[in-house]
Amino acid sequence: MRYLKLLAIFWQTSLAARMEYRTAFLLAFLEAALEAAGKLFGVYLFYSNGFDLGGWRWQEALLVLGLASLLDAFFIGVFNPNLRRISEMVQDGTLDFVLLKPVSSQFWMSSQQFAAVGLPFLLVSLGLIGYAGGAAGLDAAGWLRLGLGAAAALLLAYAVAFLFATTSIWFVKIFNVVYFLNSIVWTGQYPVQAYSRPFRLFMTFVLPVYFMTTAPAEVALGRLSAGWLLAVIAVSLGVLALSRAFWRFALRYYASASS
Amino acid sequence: MRWLLRKAWTLVAVYFAYMLEYRGEIFFWMLSGITPFFFMSAWTVAAGRGLTVYGADDYARYFFAVFVARQLGIVWVHWNMSEDVRSGKLSFRLLQPLDPAWRYLADHVGERGVRLPLLALVGLVFAWLYPQALVWPGPGRLALGLLAAALAFGVNFSASYVVGLLSLWLEDATEIYNLWYVAVLFFSGMLAPLSLYPEPVQRALVWTPFPHLVYLPAALWSGLEADAARGLLSLLAWNLFFFALGRLLWRLGRRHYSAMGA
């Protein structure tokens, strides 16, 4: 409860601060629309050349695209602005102040910022998911599975991003690893079946993009049994626990730059 | 003239040394550009089903060339400019008898010095994984492709600089650059060779700079069909356009600068 209150305060202040840059916010709407159009065009390119991305109907593939866009929106709105601060705070030693606060430092570092420019992307992605889910004929149970799967996917993406960002305790200026992850998630726009085998294995076992977009869509569409939903959730929770443990471990090596 | 060259060389060397410090970050930055290889994978699967005119090797060649072309064209001067305007650092740069644009350009050129060896490393890995895709494009196509890549860098840099100058009015103009970036992402030929795009889209794109920024050098290097003369002329024209626009905005914008933090 205390954490929810904190979150509300954090995001209100962030919003207020970003109101200084209103043009940027308005432009983000245009950008979100343009990017969605471009992504749709990307999927269309495959279908117009007769390639069904490894056995997906058009509207089903759009569901995968929608989930990838949802992740993108969270990267833009929450993950990127927060996680880049870990690297900044290690650089100038201000991480000290966070560690002294009577709040979980991981919570603080992951949620303090909220970029309003992510909102248009969120709206567009939800619209895309809504359209694709409707066109693919999801029933109530399907929507429920999709919701749970999407939540697990977001958690997983966050946990992996946080794992990556934590390495800045050692490497200091390494913010680009989060960009790297962001670009890998970009490849989750298409179902993994569209890729050749080595890429598929990479996306499942090395960087688990499969569990972020394709798997939730498959579960929602009933291509995978509901038991798989538990597997997706288990993977998310597992990586989340790992990211917590890794953060604590990394903090032992934090040397505090300025003091 | 020699004096000028020495100055330019010093400036580039300084930024090269600065960027060398951040080689790890540049490496990850480069890795985040590997998405073309995923498109390669997907189109290869499509080619395996006999769906497209190109074969698997064509795709491997093309998308590796796309990767290189994109790496050579990366710019961030809009970000430098926005940052300098917001933090007031631009004030110091204005005091020096040197147009800040040269400093930003040296920053980019120096960074290429760090990026190129790393790029060669990725090239080696690629050559090891896809030896069958390796083919010598011939000196003519190689040179034309490099020329196209250099001109493409010019367009990217000038466009990004123009956007950066807008931050003299808007404070944060990086969002505008994202619009340009999104268009480049989807219409430069990174998703697929341009010839696979629908006809009307192809025809519309010829009038924009986008297909020439990535597709032209990549197609020249990988042996796909490319209208080099038209592409290079178009790149030249866009260079002039953004350069002139940049000069104009710089003249107008300086008066708007409020030297924040000073």
Interface residues (C-beta under 8 A of the other chain):
Chain A: E20 Y21 T23 A24 L27 A28 L30 E31 L34 E35 G38 K39 F41 G42 L45 F46 S48 N49 G50 F51 L53 G54 V117 F171 K173 I174 F175 N176 V177 Y179 F180 N182 S183 I184 W186 T187 Y190 A194 Y195 S196 P198 F199
Chain B: Y22 G24 E25 I26 F28 W29 L31 S32 G33 I34 T35 F37 F38 S41 A42 W43 T44 V45 A46 R49 L51 T52 L170 E171 D172 T174 E175 I176 N178 L179 V182 A183 L185 F186 F187 L191 A192 L196 Y197 P198
